[in-house]
Structure formats: structure tokens, C-alpha cells
């Protein structure tokens, strides 16, 4: 039986937002408050639609070129945050340009307003770019989006595939960062194995708990979630990283969920059996280790994240009031 632990926040920090110049679907639902719930009350994530890649192969539809591609993200979305993180770690800021949507998500989808502008076309909604890529498109409008400026279309909108594209496709433009390989061949089988159960029970598990509309659906999500967190804690008690004791995409994919856990998922999604700060010291150490890497903190805006969840998901939080706590201090102690 899990013991109950109250979430407590003892730290507040100023976060920095990056400037705008800067297997199963893995993208946030972007049709506002519409989420896919089955008859049992369980949340079901739908598949991404654009699945091309960027390659140096002769005749490739999308060859790597500096300045040709553009990344659309939301700083609040954990799936989009993966791509932000890899872009920063690989030093691709001058190779791939970037825009973020506004934090507020309504029934019309991801929008651009206030300081969050679409620098390419000036459209008010991300959906217009999906329709520009495919005028007959009727699917989900999600972030992240990897956009080709030259052909004016979407290359890929699946975060799991975009981070692998960013991992190697542009290495010739970043010789000082080309050695960083987040998906090395000798670890791929193990990385894929970890990714599979972490995605199902943790990355997507928090959403399945938070969006559940029946007690059974919630219970079926929340208990496996904490069983997996316990498993991850045990793994990280023996190693600094999840696979091969080296930073890989398995850590990246987990990290964007973990930094949102205490400030958002613990309360907003009712994932409150334990907290990262109080109950998972080794997971917290990994969160701090990655956060303290160069340029990573610049990808994190906790206030934006909280507003996005608490302010947009009114079915879960009808008042739109966001919680005060920011979660554990990731800058201290130094790792």
C-alpha cells in the first residue's frame, strides 16, 4: 500500500523563457478542452499524423539545411518540451528557428497572441498551419511541429521522432556538439524498452489519471504510475542515468514529466500518492542534474506551465486558479 504524502513547496524561483528566436502518439491534445475519453471513462491518446524525416540520403524529400526548418512548440507541453531540450543540448539554436504558442488552449486549439507570435506567417492559430500543409486536414492539431520553410509544410509532428531527427540529422552544422548522441546504437534496444513502459505508465499515465472520468479509470492509471516511479527510483539509486549510465533520450523523455509533477500533476491531475520532492530523492537528483546542464533552464517556464494546465483545462479545474507551488528547487543543491 502506498503511503500518502502531502505536497509541499518550499522554494520559489524566477524561471527564464527561451526567446522566440531561439510508438504511441506523443503530443499534447491541442483541440482545447476536447479530449478523447472512451466509454469506461479512460483517456485515449490519438496518433500523430505527419511522420516524415530529415535525411542526407540521395533524393531525400527533406535534406538537412541550416535555417530551413522551424520548430513550433508550447513551453507548457511536456512532449514539445522534449524537442526544446534536445535543441538546446545539441546547440541547434542557430540551425532551427523557434516559435512558441500562447499558454492558453481553448476549443479552437493552440493560439498565437501577446508576445507569443508566429514569426513566419503571423497566423492566430496553429491549426492554420496544419491546413496550409494539408487543406483537407481534419485530424488533431498538436505541438511540437517541425516545419519546412522551403516547401511550407509539416515534416513531422511526433515528438518521439523529432527528437531523434534533432539528435543526428544536423550534426554537420554543430561539430562541437556532434559527439552528443542521445540514442547510441549499442543502447537502442534498452532505451526502447525503458521508453515503452515509462511512456505508458508515467508520461501518459499522469494524463490518464488526470483526465479519467470514472474511479476505475483513475485507479487503473494512478497505481501503475507510482509503481513505475518506484521502479525508476530504484534504477536511479544505482546509476546517474536510466540507460548505460549516460544521458540518453530515455532521461529526456522522463525529465519533462518529472519537472511538471509536483507543481502540476500532483494536485491538478490527482497524482498525489507521493511527491518527487519528498519521496523520490534519486529521481529528483536526475531532474536537478539535467536542469543544471548548460541552456536547459532556459527551456523551463514554470509559471507558463502552470497557467497552461490550470488555466486551460477547465473540465479538470473549473475556476482556472493555478496553484502557488513551483515544485522543488532544481538549481540547488548543485549536482
C-alpha positions as CSV (number, residue, x, y, z in Angstrom):
1,X,0.0,0.0,0.0
2,X,1.3,3.4,-0.9
3,X,1.6,6.0,1.9
4,X,0.0,9.4,1.4
5,X,2.3,12.3,1.3
6,X,1.2,15.9,1.2
7,X,2.7,18.1,-1.5
8,X,4.7,21.0,0.0
9,X,6.6,23.6,-1.8
10,X,9.4,25.4,0.0
11,X,11.1,27.1,-2.9
12,X,10.1,29.8,-5.4
13,X,12.3,30.8,-8.3
14,X,12.4,33.0,-11.3
15,X,12.3,31.0,-14.5
16,X,13.6,32.1,-17.9
17,X,11.8,31.5,-21.1
18,X,13.7,30.9,-24.3
19,X,13.3,33.8,-26.8
20,X,11.2,33.2,-29.9
21,X,14.4,33.2,-31.9
22,X,15.7,30.5,-30.0
23,X,5.5,4.1,-30.8
24,X,2.3,5.8,-29.4
25,X,1.5,9.4,-30.1
26,X,3.5,11.7,-28.0
27,X,1.9,15.1,-28.4
28,X,-0.4,17.2,-26.2
29,X,-4.1,17.3,-27.1
30,X,-4.5,20.6,-28.9
31,X,-8.2,20.9,-29.6
32,X,-8.6,22.9,-26.5
33,X,-10.7,21.2,-23.9
34,X,-11.7,18.3,-26.1
35,X,-10.0,15.1,-25.0
36,X,-10.7,11.6,-26.2
37,X,-12.4,9.6,-23.5
38,X,-13.7,6.1,-24.1
39,X,-16.9,4.5,-22.6
40,X,-15.1,3.4,-19.5
41,X,-14.0,7.0,-18.7
42,X,-10.4,6.4,-19.7
43,X,-8.3,8.9,-21.7
44,X,-7.1,7.6,-25.0
45,X,-4.3,9.5,-26.8
46,X,-4.6,9.6,-30.6
47,X,-1.8,9.1,-33.1
48,X,0.2,11.9,-34.8
49,X,-0.3,12.4,-38.5
50,X,2.9,13.8,-40.1
51,X,5.7,11.3,-39.9
52,X,8.4,12.3,-42.4
53,X,12.1,12.6,-41.5
54,X,15.1,14.7,-42.4
55,X,17.9,12.8,-44.1
56,X,21.1,13.1,-46.1
57,X,20.1,10.2,-48.2
58,X,20.2,10.9,-52.0
59,X,16.9,12.2,-53.2
60,X,15.6,12.8,-49.6
61,X,12.4,14.8,-49.5
62,X,13.7,16.8,-46.6
63,X,17.5,17.1,-46.5
64,X,19.3,18.9,-43.6
65,X,19.9,22.6,-44.3
66,X,20.8,25.3,-41.8
67,X,17.9,27.7,-41.4
68,X,15.4,25.7,-43.4
69,X,13.4,24.2,-40.6
70,X,11.3,25.8,-37.9
71,X,10.1,24.3,-34.6
72,X,6.6,25.2,-33.2
73,X,6.2,24.3,-29.5
74,X,4.3,25.2,-26.4
75,X,6.5,25.7,-23.3
76,X,3.8,24.1,-21.3
77,X,3.6,20.8,-23.2
78,X,5.9,18.0,-22.0
79,X,6.0,16.4,-25.4
80,X,7.1,19.7,-27.1
81,X,9.5,20.3,-24.2
82,X,11.4,17.2,-25.3
83,X,12.3,18.9,-28.6
84,X,13.2,22.2,-26.9
85,X,15.5,20.2,-24.6
86,X,17.3,18.3,-27.4
87,X,17.6,21.5,-29.5
88,X,19.3,23.2,-26.5
89,X,21.6,20.3,-25.6
90,X,22.7,19.9,-29.2
91,X,23.3,23.6,-29.7
92,X,20.8,23.9,-32.6
93,X,19.5,27.4,-31.9
94,X,21.2,28.9,-34.9
95,X,20.2,25.9,-37.2
96,X,16.5,25.6,-36.3
97,X,14.4,28.6,-35.5
98,X,11.6,28.5,-33.0
99,X,8.2,29.9,-32.0
100,X,6.0,29.1,-29.0
101,X,2.3,29.3,-28.8
102,X,0.5,31.1,-26.1
103,X,-0.1,29.1,-22.9
104,X,-3.9,29.3,-23.2
105,X,-5.5,26.4,-25.0
106,X,-9.2,26.6,-25.9
107,X,-11.6,24.7,-28.1
108,X,-10.0,26.4,-31.2
109,X,-6.6,24.9,-30.3
110,X,-3.1,26.3,-29.8
111,X,-3.0,30.1,-30.5
112,X,-0.5,32.8,-31.0
113,X,-1.1,36.1,-29.2
114,X,0.6,38.7,-27.0
115,X,4.3,38.1,-27.0
116,X,3.8,34.6,-28.5
117,X,3.7,35.2,-32.2
118,X,4.0,33.1,-35.3
119,X,7.1,34.7,-36.8
120,X,6.7,33.0,-40.2
121,X,3.2,33.8,-41.3
122,X,1.5,35.7,-38.5
123,X,-1.4,33.3,-38.1
124,X,-3.5,33.5,-35.0
125,X,-3.9,29.7,-34.6
126,X,-1.6,26.7,-35.2
127,X,-4.5,25.0,-37.0
128,X,-4.0,27.4,-39.9
129,X,-0.5,26.0,-40.4
130,X,-1.9,22.4,-40.4
131,X,-4.4,23.5,-43.1
132,X,-1.6,25.2,-45.0
133,X,0.3,21.9,-45.1
134,X,-2.8,20.0,-46.0
135,X,-6.0,21.9,-46.9
136,X,-8.1,18.7,-46.3
137,X,-6.6,18.0,-42.8
138,X,-9.2,17.1,-40.2
139,X,-7.0,15.5,-37.5
140,X,-5.7,16.7,-34.2
141,X,-3.7,19.9,-34.1
142,X,-0.7,19.2,-31.8
143,X,2.7,20.5,-30.7
144,X,5.5,20.1,-31.4
145,X,5.6,20.7,-35.2
146,X,8.7,20.5,-37.2
147,X,8.1,22.8,-40.2
148,X,9.9,23.1,-43.6
149,X,10.1,26.8,-44.6
150,X,11.1,25.9,-48.2
151,X,8.2,23.7,-49.1
152,X,5.9,25.3,-46.5
153,X,4.7,22.1,-44.9
154,X,4.9,19.9,-41.8
155,X,7.8,17.5,-41.8
156,X,6.8,15.8,-38.5
157,X,4.5,16.4,-35.5
158,X,5.6,13.4,-33.4
159,X,7.9,14.3,-30.5
160,X,9.5,10.9,-30.2
161,X,10.6,11.1,-33.9
162,X,11.5,14.8,-33.8
163,X,14.0,14.3,-31.0
164,X,15.7,11.6,-33.0
165,X,15.8,13.8,-36.0
166,X,17.4,16.6,-34.0
167,X,19.8,14.1,-32.4
168,X,21.8,13.4,-35.6
169,X,20.4,15.0,-38.7
170,X,22.1,18.3,-38.3
171,X,25.4,17.2,-36.8
172,X,27.4,18.6,-39.7
173,X,26.4,22.1,-38.7
174,X,27.4,21.6,-35.0
175,X,30.8,19.9,-35.0
176,X,31.3,20.8,-31.3
177,X,28.1,19.0,-30.3
178,X,28.0,16.2,-32.8
179,X,29.5,13.8,-30.3
180,X,26.4,14.0,-28.1
181,X,24.3,11.1,-29.1
182,X,21.1,10.6,-27.1
183,X,20.3,7.4,-29.0
184,X,23.5,5.4,-29.5
185,X,23.2,2.2,-31.4
186,X,24.6,-0.1,-28.7
187,X,21.9,1.1,-26.2
188,X,18.9,1.4,-28.5
189,X,17.2,-1.8,-27.5
190,X,17.4,-1.0,-23.8
191,X,16.4,2.7,-24.4
192,X,13.3,1.5,-26.4
193,X,12.4,-0.9,-23.7
194,X,12.5,1.8,-21.0
195,X,10.7,4.2,-23.2
196,X,7.8,1.8,-23.7
197,X,6.8,1.4,-20.1
198,X,7.7,4.9,-19.0
199,X,5.6,6.3,-21.7
200,X,2.6,4.1,-20.9
201,X,2.6,4.5,-17.2
202,X,4.4,7.8,-16.4
203,X,4.4,10.2,-19.4
204,X,0.9,9.3,-20.5
205,X,0.0,7.9,-17.1
206,X,-0.4,11.3,-15.5
207,X,-2.8,12.3,-18.3
208,X,-4.8,9.1,-17.9
209,X,-5.2,9.8,-14.2
210,X,-6.0,13.4,-14.7
211,X,-8.5,13.1,-17.5
212,X,-10.2,10.0,-16.1
213,X,-14.0,10.4,-15.7
214,X,-14.5,7.2,-13.7
215,X,-13.0,5.9,-10.5
216,X,-12.0,2.7,-12.2
217,X,-10.1,4.5,-15.0
218,X,-8.4,6.8,-12.5
219,X,-7.3,3.8,-10.3
220,X,-6.1,1.9,-13.4
221,X,-3.8,4.8,-14.1
222,X,-2.6,6.2,-10.8
223,X,-1.4,3.0,-9.1
224,X,0.8,1.8,-12.1
225,X,2.1,5.4,-12.3
226,X,3.6,5.2,-8.8
227,X,4.7,1.6,-9.2
228,X,6.8,2.9,-12.2
229,X,8.1,5.9,-10.3
230,X,9.2,3.4,-7.6
231,X,10.9,1.3,-10.2
232,X,12.6,4.4,-11.7
233,X,13.8,5.4,-8.2
234,X,15.4,2.0,-7.7
235,X,17.1,2.2,-11.1
236,X,18.5,5.7,-10.4
237,X,19.8,4.6,-6.9
238,X,22.4,2.5,-8.8
239,X,23.2,4.8,-11.8
240,X,23.1,8.5,-12.6
241,X,21.0,7.9,-15.7
242,X,18.4,5.3,-16.8
243,X,20.4,3.5,-19.5
244,X,24.1,2.8,-19.7
245,X,24.9,5.4,-17.0
246,X,25.0,8.1,-19.7
247,X,22.5,10.7,-20.8
248,X,20.1,9.3,-23.4
249,X,16.7,10.1,-24.8
250,X,15.2,7.9,-22.1
251,X,16.2,10.5,-19.5
252,X,15.0,13.4,-21.7
253,X,11.5,11.8,-22.1
254,X,11.2,11.2,-18.4
255,X,12.6,14.6,-17.3
256,X,9.9,16.7,-18.9
257,X,7.2,14.8,-17.0
258,X,9.2,14.9,-13.7
259,X,9.7,18.7,-13.6
260,X,5.9,19.1,-14.0
261,X,5.0,16.5,-11.5
262,X,4.9,18.4,-8.2
263,X,3.7,21.8,-9.4
264,X,1.0,20.4,-11.7
265,X,0.3,16.6,-11.8
266,X,0.4,16.1,-8.0
267,X,-2.6,18.3,-7.5
268,X,-4.2,19.1,-10.8
269,X,-4.2,15.5,-12.0
270,X,-4.7,13.9,-8.6
271,X,-1.3,12.1,-8.7
272,X,-0.8,12.6,-5.0
273,X,0.2,9.3,-3.5
274,X,3.8,10.6,-3.3
275,X,5.7,13.7,-4.5
276,X,9.0,13.9,-6.2
277,X,10.5,16.4,-3.7
278,X,9.6,14.3,-0.6
279,X,9.7,10.7,-1.8
280,X,12.0,10.2,-4.8
281,X,15.4,11.6,-4.0
282,X,17.2,9.8,-6.9
283,X,14.6,11.0,-9.5
284,X,14.9,14.5,-8.1
285,X,18.7,14.2,-8.4
286,X,18.3,13.3,-12.1
287,X,15.9,16.3,-12.5
288,X,18.5,18.6,-11.0
289,X,21.4,17.1,-12.9
290,X,19.7,17.8,-16.3
291,X,18.2,21.1,-15.3
292,X,21.7,22.4,-14.3
293,X,23.2,21.5,-17.7
294,X,24.0,24.5,-20.0
295,X,21.0,26.2,-21.5
296,X,18.5,23.7,-20.1
297,X,17.0,26.1,-17.5
298,X,16.2,28.5,-20.3
299,X,13.7,26.0,-21.7
300,X,11.7,26.0,-18.5
301,X,9.0,28.5,-17.6
302,X,7.1,27.1,-14.6
303,X,4.5,29.9,-14.5
304,X,3.7,29.3,-18.2
305,X,3.4,25.6,-17.4
306,X,1.1,26.1,-14.5
307,X,-1.1,28.6,-16.4
308,X,-1.4,26.2,-19.3
309,X,-2.6,23.3,-17.3
310,X,-4.7,25.0,-14.6
311,X,-6.0,27.8,-16.8
312,X,-6.8,25.8,-19.9
313,X,-8.2,22.5,-18.6
314,X,-11.3,23.9,-17.1
315,X,-13.0,20.5,-17.1
316,X,-10.4,19.4,-14.5
317,X,-10.1,22.8,-12.9
318,X,-13.2,24.9,-13.5
319,X,-12.0,28.0,-11.6
320,X,-8.8,28.4,-13.7
321,X,-6.9,29.2,-10.5
322,X,-3.4,27.9,-10.6
323,X,-1.5,26.5,-7.6
324,X,1.2,28.6,-5.9
325,X,3.9,26.0,-5.5
326,X,6.6,25.7,-8.1
327,X,7.9,22.3,-7.0
328,X,11.4,21.6,-5.8
329,X,14.3,24.0,-6.4
330,X,16.2,22.4,-9.3
331,X,19.1,24.8,-9.2
332,X,20.2,23.8,-5.6
333,X,21.9,21.9,-4.5
334,X,24.4,21.7,-7.3
335,X,24.9,18.2,-8.8
